[in-house]
Amino acid sequence: MMSKTLRGWLVTLVFIVASVVLPVAPVHAEKMVFRWAILVEPEPGAAIEALAVVSSPVVRTGTPMQFYVEHLSNAHVYVFLYDSSGELLPMYPPAEGYYSYGFTRGPNFIPPGEGYFSFVPPPGAETFYIIGSIQRLFKLEQLTEIYAQNATSEGQKTLLLEEIKTMLTDNEKKSRRAENIKRAEVRTKIGDEIITRTFDAVEVSINDFYGRTIVINHQ
């Protein structure tokens, strides 16, 4: 289950257009390219690092986490978490109509700045769905917006989850082949200080569609 802190942050942002979205001139490239990583603080006070997702990794209750996304070309990226309690949480993009205003420049952290989320009981499978598309996925966005306004509706949750799973069917192998591990060096301003973070990220380079399911063993 997701921590209440992130859940509240997501609910707030889904109704506003993020100010960090800046128009970018269209890029007529053959491939969309973006990076993502699930970042964890392995022990209190340690530097945050990327979670290895080759197999089902273990994350313990209360471990500080962030999700990192960076658009390196014009790619429509969508991230969802289906948590151990059966709740479906849209994590990215962070606002309704986000892609109507272009693509972000620079790194995006969820939650931003020094914020983090963590898993809370019950333990179990925490499933991230990561989707990238060269075309904007209007149906997925519409279902997400309706669900955000009716978050207690099991019917709306089922419709959104079915749409996600349908898109991911038969795409995992192709998507895995589009991945390379790259060393990311990200500078972000926290307060008055510029922080440099270095970590491994999954760089995706693919022509049309990318879809991955990442299952974390929450203990």
C-alpha positions, 0 to 999 in steps of 0.5 A: 500500500502507498503512503498517505503522503504521496496519495495526498500529493497525487490527488492534489496535483491531478487537478492542476497543470504542473508549472514545470511543463514547458513547450518544446518544438516537435522532434521528428525522430524515428524513436522515442527516448526516455529514462525511468528509475525507481529510487530507494534509500537503502538505509537511513541517511544513505544516498538514494540509489536505483532499485534493481528490477531484473527480478522481483526486488524486495522493499520493506515497509517504510523505505523512502522511495521516489520515481524518476522520469526524464523525457529525452525526446517527445515520448508520452509516459504514463506510470501507475501503481497497483498496490498491495491493498488493491488500490490503483494510483496514477503517478505520472503524468502529475496533472490532467491535460499534462501533455497538452502543453508540450513535454517537460525539460529535465528530470521529474521526481515523484514526489518532487524535491526532498519528498518521498513515498513509502509502502505501508501495510499490508505487505504483498505485491506492489505493481508498477505499470510503465507505459511509453507511447509516441502517440498520445493515449487519449483514452488512457488519459480520459479513463485516468481523469474519470477515475481520479474524480471517482476514486472509490468506484470499483467499476472505474478502477476496473475499466482503467486497470483493464485498459492498462493490462490490454495495452501491455499484453504481448509487449513485455519482450519487445519492451525489454529489448528496448532497454539499456542501463545508463548512468544518470547524473541529475542536478536538482535545486532543493531550497537554496542548494543544488544537489547532484544525484548519480544513479543507474536508470533504464533508458528506453529507445523504441519506435512506437510503444513501450510497456513494462510491469514491475512487481516489487515484493513488499515485506 
